[in-house]
Amino acid sequence: MLKKSLQFLLFLGIGVTILTLVFRSQNTAFQEQCRLDGVPADQCSLTDKLWTDFSTVQLGWMLLVVIAFTISNIFRALRWQMLIEPLGYRAGFANSLLTILLGYFANLGFPRMGEVVRAGTLAQYEKIPVEKVMGTMVVDRLMDFICLFLVIGLAFVFEGQTLLDFIAGRKGGEQGGLLQNSLILTTFGLMFAGVAVFFIFRKKLMHLPVYQKIAKLVKGFWDGLRSVFKLKSPSLFLLYSGGIWLMFFLQCWFNLKAFPPTAHLDAGATLMIFVFGTLGFVIPSPGGMGTFHALAIAGLALYGVGGSDAFSYANIAFFAIQIFYNIVAGVLALVLLPLINKKRTHETTRSL
């Protein structure tokens, strides 16, 4: 118990520290901009700007954000049902969806705790051995990892040149993806040559300890991926997986459209900002607090969105889902799960 409490305090401290550092850096930049614009210091408050920016949000777009996130959770629940079915059990849709919402709620308190809470709660209500439910979580996370990898690849192919120009300090340079960059094409060529060399000398490399460790890891991923194709409908499973990440992308796009300073950004920019923001949730901190803010601001900087505006966007996006949605949905799940399953137990008893 003490260990878990210390871990919770550590991750919470990391999130709060990063968020504090982000706020301080943005506040310093905001104060400097006020000085350059001749605005008195007593009329220059980043906190006031945040409140003003929140009031400018277009509620219609924010409603679409909520809808997109809800649909992604529905797809995830349906996908989870498909993973559980081959184990010889049928999980109810309501329990699958509500435990997912409960998992997001738990993540606000302790990073990665959501997976444990989600699996344990479903196992309890559906009378499924918890170790079997945890096994489905491995495949669930594996598919998310693969989808994230594909999204990152698409972002760097279509918008990678923007990132290279930003790193090089060029503004208004070449536009487009990495495939238009000769250096990147050369790198891809060298990677292809490296794969060819590896294939030729693979028998000699197989005896190296590092090769064996990597091979074991790859085999684990491959076994998890292969299990997908043993499902009753693998194509539907892949469709749900794509749908989850499409909804995540649309959620980011709708967030950008809802806030006037970012509403002009196109789908390509949205894709890159989406990648940056998602990586902020991958880094362990409660609900992505601080880490999401820092990386979302970095992503917006690629497209010339100012520090204070970027900070406002990050807070709007974070509060809409991580604070408002996940807390409300989590509390609702806590209330509904016992009620739904009490009713189911009562109906089962009556039928006997």
C-alpha positions in Angstrom: 0.0 0.0 0.0 2.8 2.4 0.9 4.6 1.6 -2.4 1.5 2.4 -4.4 0.9 5.6 -2.5 4.5 6.7 -3.2 4.2 5.8 -6.8 1.0 7.8 -7.0 2.6 10.8 -5.4 5.6 10.5 -7.7 3.6 10.5 -10.9 1.3 13.2 -9.6 4.3 15.2 -8.7 5.7 14.8 -12.2 2.5 15.9 -13.8 2.1 18.9 -11.5 5.8 19.9 -12.0 5.6 19.8 -15.8 2.3 21.7 -15.8 3.8 24.3 -13.4 6.9 24.7 -15.6 4.8 25.0 -18.7 2.6 27.7 -17.1 5.6 29.6 -15.9 7.3 29.6 -19.3 4.1 30.7 -21.0 3.5 33.3 -18.4 7.0 34.8 -18.9 6.5 34.9 -22.6 3.1 36.4 -22.2 4.4 39.1 -19.9 7.2 39.9 -22.4 4.6 40.2 -25.2 2.5 42.6 -23.1 5.6 44.7 -22.5 6.4 44.9 -26.2 2.7 45.8 -26.9 2.8 48.5 -24.3 0.2 46.8 -22.1 0.5 47.6 -18.3 1.7 44.7 -16.2 -1.4 44.9 -13.9 -3.6 44.4 -17.0 -1.6 41.4 -18.3 -2.6 38.2 -16.7 -2.3 34.8 -18.3 -4.9 33.4 -16.0 -7.4 36.1 -17.2 -6.5 35.3 -20.8 -7.3 31.6 -20.1 -10.7 32.5 -18.9 -11.3 34.8 -21.9 -10.1 32.1 -24.3 -12.4 29.5 -22.7 -15.3 31.9 -23.3 -14.5 32.1 -27.0 -14.8 28.3 -27.5 -17.4 27.3 -30.1 -19.7 24.9 -28.2 -21.0 23.2 -31.3 -17.5 22.0 -32.1 -16.9 20.9 -28.5 -20.1 18.8 -28.7 -18.6 17.0 -31.7 -15.4 16.4 -29.6 -17.6 14.7 -27.0 -19.4 12.7 -29.6 -16.2 11.6 -31.3 -14.7 10.4 -28.0 -17.9 8.6 -27.1 -17.9 6.8 -30.4 -14.3 5.8 -29.9 -15.3 4.2 -26.5 -18.2 2.4 -28.1 -15.8 0.9 -30.8 -13.4 0.0 -28.0 -16.1 -1.8 -26.1 -17.2 -3.7 -29.2 -13.6 -4.7 -29.9 -13.1 -5.9 -26.4 -16.2 -8.1 -26.6 -14.7 -9.7 -29.7 -11.4 -10.4 -27.8 -13.3 -12.0 -24.8 -15.6 -14.2 -26.9 -12.9 -16.8 -28.0 -12.2 -17.4 -24.2 -15.7 -19.0 -24.0 -17.4 -16.0 -22.3 -19.8 -13.3 -23.5 -19.3 -9.9 -21.9 -22.2 -7.6 -21.9 -21.9 -4.4 -23.9 -23.0 -2.1 -21.0 -20.4 -3.6 -18.7 -17.7 -3.4 -21.3 -18.4 0.2 -22.1 -18.8 1.3 -18.4 -15.7 -0.4 -17.3 -13.7 1.4 -20.0 -15.1 4.7 -18.8 -14.2 3.7 -15.2 -10.7 2.9 -16.4 -10.2 6.4 -17.9 -11.4 7.8 -14.6 -8.9 5.7 -12.7 -6.1 7.0 -14.9 -6.7 10.5 -13.6 -5.5 9.3 -10.2 -2.7 6.9 -11.2 -1.1 6.4 -14.6 -1.9 3.0 -16.2 -4.2 2.1 -13.2 -7.1 2.2 -15.6 -6.1 -1.1 -17.3 -6.1 -2.9 -14.0 -9.4 -1.3 -12.8 -11.0 -1.9 -16.1 -10.0 -5.6 -16.3 -10.7 -6.3 -12.6 -14.2 -4.7 -12.7 -15.3 -6.5 -15.8 -14.0 -9.8 -14.4 -16.0 -9.2 -11.3 -19.3 -8.4 -12.9 -19.1 -10.9 -15.8 -17.7 -13.8 -13.7 -14.6 -14.2 -15.9 -11.2 -15.2 -14.4 -9.3 -11.9 -14.1 -6.1 -13.4 -15.6 -8.0 -14.2 -18.8 -9.4 -10.7 -19.0 -5.9 -9.3 -18.4 -4.7 -11.4 -21.4 -7.2 -9.6 -23.7 -5.8 -6.3 -22.4 -2.4 -7.2 -23.9 -3.8 -7.6 -27.4 -5.9 -4.4 -26.9 -2.8 -2.4 -26.0 -0.8 -4.0 -28.8 -3.3 -2.9 -31.4 -3.2 0.6 -30.0 0.6 0.6 -30.2 0.4 -0.5 -33.9 -2.2 2.1 -34.7 -0.1 4.8 -33.0 3.0 3.7 -34.9 1.0 3.9 -38.2 -0.4 7.4 -37.3 3.2 8.6 -36.5 4.4 7.2 -39.8 1.6 9.0 -41.7 2.3 12.3 -39.9 6.0 12.2 -40.8 5.3 11.2 -44.4 2.8 14.0 -45.0 4.0 16.7 -42.6 7.6 15.8 -41.8 9.0 18.6 -43.9 7.3 21.1 -41.6 9.1 19.6 -38.6 12.4 19.6 -40.4 12.0 23.3 -41.4 11.1 24.2 -37.8 14.1 22.4 -36.4 16.4 24.1 -39.0 14.9 27.5 -38.1 13.3 28.0 -41.5 9.9 29.7 -41.8 7.9 29.4 -45.0 10.3 26.9 -46.5 9.4 23.8 -48.4 6.0 22.4 -47.7 4.9 18.8 -47.8 6.0 15.5 -46.5 9.3 13.7 -46.0 9.1 12.0 -49.4 9.9 15.3 -51.0 13.1 15.6 -49.0 16.3 14.2 -50.6 18.0 13.6 -47.3 15.0 11.5 -46.0 14.9 9.6 -49.3 18.6 8.8 -48.9 17.9 7.6 -45.3 15.1 5.4 -46.5 17.5 4.0 -49.1 20.1 3.2 -46.4 17.4 1.6 -44.2 16.4 -0.6 -47.1 20.0 -1.5 -47.7 20.4 -2.3 -44.0 17.4 -4.7 -44.1 18.9 -6.4 -47.1 22.3 -6.9 -45.4 20.5 -8.2 -42.3 18.6 -10.7 -44.4 21.8 -11.9 -46.0 23.8 -12.4 -42.8 20.8 -13.3 -40.5 22.2 -16.8 -39.8 25.4 -15.4 -38.3 23.5 -12.7 -36.3 21.1 -15.3 -34.8 23.8 -16.4 -32.3 24.2 -12.9 -30.8 22.5 -12.4 -27.4 21.1 -9.0 -28.4 19.5 -10.6 -31.5 17.9 -13.3 -29.4 16.4 -10.7 -27.0 15.0 -8.7 -29.8 13.7 -11.8 -31.6 11.9 -12.8 -28.4 10.3 -9.4 -28.1 9.2 -9.4 -31.8 7.8 -13.0 -31.4 5.7 -11.8 -28.5 4.3 -9.0 -30.6 3.7 -11.3 -33.5 1.9 -13.9 -31.4 -0.4 -11.2 -30.1 -1.0 -9.9 -33.6 -1.6 -13.4 -34.9 -4.3 -14.0 -32.3 -6.4 -11.2 -33.9 -6.6 -13.3 -37.1 -8.0 -16.2 -35.1 -11.1 -14.2 -34.2 -14.5 -14.9 -35.8 -14.3 -11.7 -37.8 -10.7 -10.3 -37.9 -11.8 -7.7 -40.5 -14.4 -6.3 -38.1 -11.8 -6.2 -35.3 -9.4 -4.2 -37.6 -12.3 -1.9 -38.6 -13.1 -1.1 -34.9 -9.4 -0.5 -34.3 -9.2 2.0 -37.2 -12.5 3.6 -36.1 -11.1 4.2 -32.6 -8.1 6.1 -33.9 -10.1 7.9 -36.6 -12.4 9.2 -33.8 -9.3 10.3 -31.8 -8.0 12.2 -34.9 -11.5 13.9 -35.4 -11.6 14.7 -31.7 -8.3 16.6 -32.1 -9.5 18.3 -35.3 -12.8 19.4 -33.7 -10.9 20.7 -30.7 -8.8 22.9 -33.0 -11.9 24.1 -34.9 -13.5 25.0 -31.6 -10.8 27.5 -30.6 -10.5 30.6 -32.9 -6.7 30.9 -32.9 -6.3 27.3 -34.1 -9.5 27.0 -36.3 -7.5 27.7 -39.5 -5.3 24.6 -39.2 -5.9 22.0 -41.9 -6.0 18.2 -41.7 -2.2 17.8 -42.2 -1.4 20.1 -39.3 -4.1 18.3 -37.2 -2.4 15.0 -37.9 1.0 16.2 -36.6 -0.5 18.0 -33.6 -2.5 14.8 -32.9 0.7 12.8 -32.8 2.4 15.3 -30.4 -0.6 15.3 -28.1 -1.0 11.5 -28.1 2.6 11.1 -27.1 1.9 13.4 -24.2 -0.6 10.8 -22.9 1.9 7.9 -23.5 4.4 9.5 -21.0 3.3 8.5 -17.5 1.4 11.2 -15.6 -2.1 11.4 -14.2 -4.4 11.7 -17.3 -1.5 13.2 -19.3 -1.4 16.3 -17.0 1.5 18.5 -17.9 3.0 16.1 -20.5 0.0 16.6 -22.9 0.2 20.4 -22.4 3.9 20.5 -23.1 3.8 18.4 -26.3 0.6 19.9 -27.6 2.2 23.4 -27.3 5.3 22.0 -29.1 3.1 20.6 -31.9 1.3 23.9 -32.4 4.6 25.8 -32.5 5.3 24.1 -35.8 2.4 25.9 -37.3 3.1 29.4 -35.8 0.5 29.3 -33.1 1.7 31.5 -30.2 2.7 30.2 -26.8 -0.2 31.7 -24.8 -2.8 30.6 -27.5 -1.2 27.2 -27.6 -1.4 26.9 -23.8 -5.1 27.9 -23.9 -5.8 25.2 -26.6 -4.0 22.5 -24.5 -6.1 23.4 -21.4 -9.3 23.5 -23.4 -8.6 20.1 -24.9 -7.5 18.7 -21.6 -10.3 20.0 -19.5 -13.0 19.0 -22.0 -12.2 15.3 -22.0 -9.8 14.5 -19.2 -11.5 16.6 -16.5 -15.1 17.1 -17.5 -15.9 14.0 -19.6 -13.8 11.4 -17.7 -14.9 12.5 -14.3 -18.6 12.7 -15.1 -18.5 9.4 -17.1 -16.4 7.7 -14.4 -18.8 8.7 -11.6 -21.7 7.6 -13.8 -20.0 4.3 -14.3 -19.5 3.8 -10.6 -23.3 4.4 -10.1 -24.6 2.4 -13.0 -22.4 -0.7 -12.9 -23.9 -2.0 -9.5 -27.4 -1.1 -10.6 -27.2 -2.8 -14.0 -25.6 -5.9 -12.6 -28.0 -6.1 -9.6 -30.8 -6.1 -12.0 -29.2 -8.8 -14.1 -28.6 -10.9 -11.0 -32.2 -10.5 -9.9 -33.5 -11.5 -13.4 -31.2 -14.5 -13.4 -32.4 -15.6 -10.0 -36.0 -15.3 -11.1 -35.5 -17.3 -14.2 -34.0 -20.2 -12.0 
